[in-house]
Amino acid sequence: MGTVNRYITFENIDCYNNAKLVLDAMNELFQQESEAKNEFWRRFETKLPDDYTTTPVDELGRDTLYVVCSNVFYIEDLFERYKFEKGLQLLDTTEFDCC
């Protein structure tokens, strides 16, 4: 049995969709807990493509997956602070499989 290099063989892992699900969970949390969306998160949103739900990377180079992966610790803190288990699970999957 050969070894698998997981850095090369990302078969059946949709990293863009995983990142979208994390962002959707964040938006769900912000709807439930409006005070959670502070100036940091408003600035965070400017780093995303205007429509991250259909655009992985826009013409300005704003990259959905990159933004999620480069802010894992902040996103994790947000989900933990509000005990948002759904978000934590989605973030764990995205971080492990894609970041």
JONORHU-V325202 format. One record per residue. RES is the residue in three letters. OMEGA is omega as a letter, one per 30 degrees, with the letter a starting at -180 (none if undefined). D_FIRST is the distance of its C-alpha to the first C-alpha in Angstrom with 1 decimal. Layout:
BEGIN
res = {RES RES}
omega = {OMEGA OMEGA}
d_first = {D_FIRST D_FIRST}
END
This chain:
BEGIN
res = {MET GLY THR VAL ASN ARG TYR ILE THR PHE GLU ASN ILE ASP CYS TYR ASN ASN ALA LYS LEU VAL LEU ASP ALA MET ASN GLU LEU PHE GLN GLN GLU SER GLU ALA LYS ASN GLU PHE TRP ARG ARG PHE GLU THR LYS LEU PRO ASP ASP TYR THR THR THR PRO VAL ASP GLU LEU GLY ARG ASP THR LEU TYR VAL VAL CYS SER ASN VAL PHE TYR ILE GLU ASP LEU PHE GLU ARG TYR LYS PHE GLU LYS GLY LEU GLN LEU LEU ASP THR THR GLU PHE ASP CYS CYS}
omega = {a l a l a l l a l a l l a a l l l l l a l l l l l l l l l l a a a a l a a a l a l l l a a l a l a l a a l a l l a a l l l a a a l a l a a l a a l l l l l a l a a l a a l l l l l l l l a a a a a a none}
d_first = {0.0 3.8 6.7 9.5 13.0 15.2 18.2 17.4 15.7 18.5 18.1 20.7 22.2 25.9 27.0 30.5 31.0 29.8 32.4 35.0 34.5 35.0 38.2 39.4 39.0 41.0 43.7 43.8 44.4 47.1 48.8 48.9 49.7 51.8 52.5 48.8 49.1 50.8 51.4 47.9 46.3 48.9 48.0 44.2 44.9 46.5 43.1 41.6 42.1 45.3 43.3 39.9 39.3 39.2 38.7 35.6 37.4 41.1 43.2 44.1 40.5 40.3 36.7 35.9 32.5 33.6 36.7 34.8 32.1 34.8 36.9 34.3 36.3 39.6 38.3 36.8 40.2 41.9 39.9 40.2 43.9 44.5 42.0 40.4 37.2 36.2 36.2 34.3 31.5 31.4 31.5 28.7 26.4 27.6 27.4 23.9 22.4 24.8 26.8}
END
